[in-house]
Amino acid sequence: MSLDDFLTGTAANAIGSFLGAYGLFALLKGNGKLEEFLTKLQRPELRRERRRAPKDILFGIELGCPAGLVHELLGFHHRGGEKEFGANENDMSWAYRYSDALVYIRFNSTHSVKSIAIALTDGEDASFYFPDHMDLPPLGKINFADLSGEEGLVSFRSGLKACELFKTVNVLPQDLHIFYTFGALSPKFPGCLREVEFDWDAKREELRTPLKDVKINWMARSSSYEPEYFPWDLAFD
């Protein structure tokens, strides 16, 4: 085959592909189905369970609970991961998605629960209650001013795609070895995560928004004083 024949064939194929695509779009537009077709090409939405999260999910699952029992209580997880950044190679995590909450559970090297976190979604007006001895409004109503009686400071952390305020506290005496992280997570694209708003002054490293106006949209229980985190990308895939 000569070079001229090759170029002629390539041009003919390109023109044919263009005319075929143009014809398809014209046909879809004429039938009123173009928008439906383009919608199918977009990234699928987060698949969440229609059922609501168990109201006692934070306190019904004890720290140290074996993974097998978690599976019996909650069923198969919607997302699982291993070898988290900075974690033991045998550590793993499970995520559950409900209509009113996203749940993230981390396990240690013996596959026992080392932390459990829950984040509110924007789909429903849900509230998750704390034990009476904590004397706090439920998750869904609580703000950072409600934590002013607890030791510790409200801190700020940020990355390329999200920023948040958080505070880690220990509630005595009942929860001597249990620590709670409360957070206001604000991704640039929140997905199904319940949105929060606050104004952080990066130069002065201080919060401009009154604490009472910053709603908490996630919290975690763990056996370590190290601040927990909630994976913002769980609101998308």
C-alpha positions as CSV (number, residue, x, y, z in Angstrom):
1,M,0.0,0.0,0.0
2,S,1.3,3.4,-1.0
3,L,1.5,6.4,1.4
4,D,-1.2,8.1,-0.6
5,D,-3.5,5.1,-0.3
6,F,-2.9,5.0,3.5
7,L,-3.6,8.7,4.0
8,T,-6.7,8.5,1.8
9,G,-8.0,5.5,3.8
10,T,-7.3,7.1,7.2
11,A,-9.1,10.3,6.1
12,A,-12.1,8.3,4.9
13,N,-12.3,6.5,8.2
14,A,-12.1,9.7,10.2
15,I,-14.8,11.4,8.1
16,G,-17.0,8.3,8.4
17,S,-16.6,8.2,12.2
18,F,-17.4,11.9,12.4
19,L,-20.5,11.6,10.3
20,G,-21.6,8.5,12.3
21,A,-21.2,10.3,15.6
22,Y,-23.0,13.4,14.2
23,G,-25.8,11.3,12.9
24,L,-26.2,9.6,16.3
25,F,-26.4,12.9,18.2
26,A,-28.8,14.3,15.6
27,L,-31.0,11.2,16.0
28,L,-31.0,11.4,19.8
29,K,-31.7,15.1,19.8
30,G,-34.5,14.7,17.4
31,N,-36.0,12.0,19.6
32,G,-35.5,14.1,22.8
33,K,-33.2,11.5,24.3
34,L,-29.9,13.4,24.0
35,E,-29.9,14.6,27.6
36,E,-30.6,11.1,28.8
37,F,-27.7,9.7,26.8
38,L,-25.3,12.3,28.1
39,T,-26.5,11.6,31.7
40,K,-25.5,8.0,31.3
41,L,-22.0,9.0,30.4
42,Q,-21.5,10.9,33.6
43,R,-20.0,9.5,36.8
44,P,-22.5,7.3,38.6
45,E,-23.9,8.7,41.9
46,L,-23.0,7.3,45.3
47,R,-24.9,4.1,46.0
48,R,-26.3,4.3,49.5
49,E,-28.6,2.0,51.3
50,R,-32.2,3.2,51.5
51,R,-32.3,2.1,55.1
52,R,-31.2,4.4,57.9
53,A,-28.1,3.7,60.1
54,P,-28.8,2.0,63.4
55,K,-29.3,4.7,66.0
56,D,-26.9,3.1,68.5
57,I,-24.2,2.3,65.9
58,L,-21.5,4.4,67.6
59,F,-22.0,2.8,71.0
60,G,-23.6,-0.5,70.1
61,I,-20.3,-1.7,68.6
62,E,-17.6,-1.8,71.3
63,L,-14.0,-0.9,70.7
64,G,-12.1,-4.2,70.4
65,C,-15.1,-5.9,68.8
66,P,-13.9,-8.6,66.3
67,A,-14.5,-8.0,62.6
68,G,-16.6,-11.1,62.4
69,L,-19.1,-9.8,64.9
70,V,-19.2,-6.4,63.1
71,H,-20.1,-8.3,59.9
72,E,-22.9,-10.2,61.8
73,L,-24.3,-6.9,63.1
74,L,-24.0,-4.7,60.0
75,G,-23.7,-7.1,57.1
76,F,-21.2,-6.9,54.3
77,H,-19.4,-3.5,54.0
78,H,-19.9,-1.3,51.0
79,R,-16.2,-0.5,50.7
80,G,-13.1,-2.0,52.3
81,G,-9.5,-1.1,52.3
82,E,-6.2,-2.3,53.6
83,K,-2.7,-0.9,54.1
84,E,-3.8,2.6,55.0
85,F,-1.2,5.3,55.0
86,G,1.0,5.0,58.1
87,A,-0.9,1.9,59.3
88,N,0.2,-1.6,60.0
89,E,0.2,-3.7,56.8
90,N,-2.4,-6.0,58.3
91,D,-4.8,-3.2,59.3
92,M,-8.0,-2.8,57.4
93,S,-11.0,-0.5,57.2
94,W,-14.7,-1.0,56.3
95,A,-17.2,1.6,55.2
96,Y,-21.0,1.5,55.3
97,R,-23.3,3.8,53.5
98,Y,-26.8,4.6,54.8
99,S,-29.4,7.1,53.7
100,D,-28.7,9.3,56.8
101,A,-25.1,8.5,57.6
102,L,-21.7,7.2,56.4
103,V,-19.9,4.9,58.7
104,Y,-16.1,4.2,58.7
105,I,-14.6,1.5,60.9
106,R,-10.9,0.9,61.3
107,F,-9.5,-2.4,62.6
108,N,-6.1,-3.2,64.1
109,S,-3.7,-6.0,63.1
110,T,-5.7,-8.5,65.0
111,H,-8.9,-7.4,63.1
112,S,-10.5,-5.9,66.1
113,V,-12.2,-2.5,66.0
114,K,-9.8,0.3,66.9
115,S,-12.1,3.2,65.9
116,I,-15.5,3.8,64.5
117,A,-16.6,7.1,62.9
118,I,-20.0,8.3,61.7
119,A,-20.6,11.3,59.3
120,L,-24.0,12.8,58.6
121,T,-25.3,13.0,55.0
122,D,-27.4,15.7,53.4
123,G,-30.2,13.3,52.6
124,E,-32.1,13.2,55.8
125,D,-32.4,15.2,59.0
126,A,-30.9,12.6,61.3
127,S,-29.8,12.8,64.9
128,F,-27.5,10.3,66.8
129,Y,-27.7,10.5,70.6
130,F,-24.8,10.2,73.0
131,P,-25.0,8.4,76.4
132,D,-26.5,10.4,79.2
133,H,-23.2,10.8,81.1
134,M,-21.7,12.8,78.2
135,D,-24.4,15.5,78.6
136,L,-24.1,16.6,74.9
137,P,-26.7,17.5,72.2
138,P,-27.0,14.7,69.6
139,L,-24.9,14.5,66.5
140,G,-26.9,16.5,64.0
141,K,-27.5,19.3,66.6
142,I,-24.2,19.7,68.3
143,N,-21.7,22.5,67.6
144,F,-18.2,23.3,68.8
145,A,-19.5,25.6,71.5
146,D,-21.2,22.6,73.1
147,L,-17.7,21.2,73.7
148,S,-16.3,24.2,75.4
149,G,-16.5,22.5,78.8
150,E,-14.2,19.7,77.6
151,E,-10.4,19.9,77.7
152,G,-8.5,20.5,74.5
153,L,-8.4,23.0,71.7
154,V,-10.3,23.2,68.4
155,S,-7.7,22.6,65.7
156,F,-7.5,23.1,62.0
157,R,-6.1,20.8,59.3
158,S,-6.3,21.0,55.5
159,G,-5.3,19.3,52.3
160,L,-5.7,19.8,48.6
161,K,-9.3,18.8,48.5
162,A,-10.7,19.4,52.0
163,C,-10.3,21.3,55.3
164,E,-11.8,20.8,58.7
165,L,-12.0,21.8,62.3
166,F,-11.7,19.1,64.9
167,K,-11.3,18.5,68.6
168,T,-10.4,15.3,70.5
169,V,-11.7,14.9,74.0
170,N,-11.8,12.2,76.8
171,V,-15.0,11.9,78.8
172,L,-14.3,10.9,82.4
173,P,-14.8,8.7,84.4
174,Q,-16.9,6.2,82.5
175,D,-14.8,6.4,79.3
176,L,-11.3,6.5,80.8
177,H,-9.7,4.8,77.8
178,I,-12.0,6.0,75.1
179,F,-11.4,9.2,73.1
180,Y,-13.8,11.2,70.9
181,T,-12.9,13.2,67.9
182,F,-15.5,15.8,66.8
183,G,-15.1,17.3,63.3
184,A,-16.5,19.8,60.9
185,L,-15.3,18.4,57.6
186,S,-15.6,20.7,54.5
187,P,-14.5,19.2,51.2
188,K,-14.3,21.4,48.2
189,F,-16.9,19.1,46.7
190,P,-19.0,17.7,49.6
191,G,-20.9,15.0,47.7
192,C,-23.5,13.6,50.0
193,L,-21.8,14.8,53.1
194,R,-23.7,17.3,55.2
195,E,-22.2,20.7,54.5
196,V,-20.7,22.9,57.2
197,E,-19.4,26.5,57.0
198,F,-16.6,28.3,58.9
199,D,-14.0,31.0,58.2
200,W,-10.4,30.2,59.2
201,D,-7.8,32.9,59.2
202,A,-4.7,31.1,57.8
203,K,-2.3,34.0,58.6
204,R,-3.3,34.4,62.2
205,E,-4.2,30.7,62.5
206,E,-7.5,31.4,64.2
207,L,-11.1,30.8,63.7
208,R,-13.2,33.9,62.7
209,T,-16.6,32.1,63.0
210,P,-18.1,31.9,66.5
211,L,-17.9,28.3,67.8
212,K,-21.7,28.2,68.2
213,D,-22.1,28.7,64.5
214,V,-19.9,25.8,63.4
215,K,-21.9,22.6,63.2
216,I,-20.2,19.2,63.7
217,N,-20.9,16.8,60.9
218,W,-18.9,13.8,62.0
219,M,-17.5,12.2,65.1
220,A,-15.4,9.1,66.1
221,R,-14.7,6.9,69.0
222,S,-11.2,5.3,69.4
223,S,-8.9,3.9,72.0
224,S,-6.1,6.4,71.1
225,Y,-5.7,10.1,71.8
226,E,-4.4,10.6,68.3
227,P,-7.1,12.6,66.4
228,E,-9.2,10.4,64.2
229,Y,-10.3,11.4,60.7
230,F,-13.1,10.8,58.3
231,P,-12.3,10.0,54.6
232,W,-14.0,12.8,52.7
233,D,-14.0,10.7,49.5
234,L,-16.4,8.2,51.0
235,A,-19.1,10.7,50.1
236,F,-18.5,10.0,46.4
237,D,-17.7,6.4,45.5
